[in-house]
Amino acid sequence: MIMTNKQEKFIREDYEKKIDELIAKMTLKEKIGQLVQISPSLFGAFGLTVDELIQKLVNGELSPEEFEKLDRDYHEDEIREGIIGSMGGVIGAEKSNELQRIAIEESRLGIPMLFGLDVIHGFRTVFPIPLAEACSFDIDMIKKSARIAAKEASAAGIHWTFAPMVDISRDPRWGRIAEGAGEDTYLGSVIAAARVEGFQGDDLSDTESILACAKHFAAYGAAVAGRDYNTVDMSLQTLHEVYLPPFEAAAKAGAATFMSSFNDINGVPSTANKYLLTDVLRGKFGFNGFVVSDANSVAECVVHGHSADRKEASRKALLAGLDMDMSHGTFREDLPDQAADGTIPEEVLNEAVRRILRIKFMMGLFDNPYRTSKEKEEKTILCAEHIEAAREMAKRSIVLLKNENNILPLKKNLKKIAVVGPLADNAEEMLGTWAVTGRAEDVVTILSGIKSKVSSETEILYAKGCEITGDKDADFKEAVEAASKADVVIAVVGEKSDMSGEASSRMYLDLPGKQEELLKALHETNKPLIVVLINGRPLTIPWVSENAASIVEAWQLGIQSGPAVADVLFGDYNPSGKLVVTFPYSVGQVPIYYNHPMTGRPAGKIKFTSKYIDGPVEPLYPFGFGLSYTTFSYNNLVLSSTEVKANEKLIISVDVTNTGNVAGEEIVQVYVSDVTASRVRPVKELKGFKKILLQPGQCETVSIELNVSELGFYNENLEYIVEPGLFKIYAGPNSKEGLEGEFNVYE
Ligand code: BGC
């Protein structure tokens, strides 16, 4: 195992010495306390449970202000007792400083607490959902987005975000696909590292940095049937080749914490999985931070049937390498007896305490426990610079899926534009999943974005048309009338925020409710129909794909949704995003992903090949796909060598020309396939990309360097090898098109 510089920083002699001294002074209760994360509990609030209240908050039925005002118990006596290592869900400079003061000044050893929160895509300045951001392939911008989230969250007293989610998912039924970087391992790894670097900055003691948490370790995105929390069964080779690399990238980038996942893998819950938490994470990845469970996942090992009771579950989890129990009190209730009677060896307990204290030292919390103030919070949150960055990120996240006859971009001085659909003038659904600290009032809707973009002579005819879901009495009359009078129709349709994210698996992936019927009615008017999609996952939209003039995939873009969509619709920004997940034609094709292993009978004209008898085998839109207002041509693929050794580098160059009339950005993608190997290999895999800006007529020779040592796979003994033989290489605009070359790897 080779540690990166960032990983080596975790072990410092001075800190380890201080930790030894502290551990020597701690009682058993205080030690276990460090392994506990607890959230303020709410009482008497509408007679609802905390989970129900959080659901109301997520649904927007309760505003963050109302939520904050609820009577709550901050466990101050236990903080005083020194038995709470971390709190989740404490928001605000004043509150966090007040609680930290109790820990520092009133507890026996004065150990600071860590305040954690799900800061998933922005804090108050809500950025696009992570899936959308990934479509930009703009790594610097993604890093900046995480940095801004860290600045705002740290100003509000947060030390630690439960992000990035680096789960690969090939299943759009799984609602949490919205929280990750899509289906590709290489891209997912690059983005995982960028997000960790953005949150953590160069130094954890920087008061604008927060701890990252790579989650959910591991393979949570492979839940059978796309159903959240479901079981995962896969070969260890697939686990290591497809699902673990983004976690390794996060660890190598210095991620301070990891979160274990809810699922079991091949029969062992991740939370109690020694192979994952110790052998792989610490042994192979060189991780020196700490691992937190997912909420209640320790106790759920009993429900899994992997432990007889909570005692056994907490013991197994701790022995497997889990350090902190999130929220539900299992460790604090079920470890003390076992630690007292020696069932749990003291060294194991001490080691977990050490890992948590180490991070607190690295953050500088012992010297500087109050990292923010009310003034700093007010100055930082939602400042103009952050809002501008959210707009930049949002427009780069948009993917243009169709643009018949170059109907887009629209002229700003059209006479009449119909803007219809249930998401056109909607603020809260632009925030997307996990925007706990976001507020609808900060959102610029798409309707407002369009209104501020067009000329003063342009008339905007708005009609909602129908609801997002349900709506059996939908009456499209007003929307159709608006469309009939207009030059073009912009229909904004899609999903609600809570239709993706946690516990939001769907078995149908079409537009919910009456929205497709609305689109059909609008289409009948024969006016050019531009569809703007707002969604947290790929949707199955063959009718839209066939009949709309243009499709703008806008995902859930956060508070600057309106300006970003308007920038694209009216050509102030030339769309450059590409899909990071395959769009299925029909839900029956799922799981469908571009880098599938080669079958012995690839789909062909004859019946006995790998396909369907009742629909296409091809997806609606492939991975890597996205259009621009200009066109690009690819020529002259050159390899630095066609004979290489496994320890050498290979440089791929290709001439990319902007063949259209406007400047545009292109994401040049390089895919590799190992033609013959001792294990069946994927048809192709992304191994490099570059985003470039070209003026009309400009040609650039794009060079992408590959390490041949990274083109291998895990053999049957789980050793990573690069087998000699023929490899194919593809350079192009998406996973389906491109120039082809080949090279040989020799021994
Ligand atoms: C989710 C995690 C999240 C945690 C804390 C869990 O239900 O699975 O992703 O970080 O809650 O809010």
Boltz pocket constraint, residues with backbone or C-beta under 6 A from the ligand:
constraints:
  - pocket:
      binder: B
      contacts: [[A, 118], [A, 162], [A, 215], [A, 294], [A, 295], [A, 502]]
      max_distance: 6.0
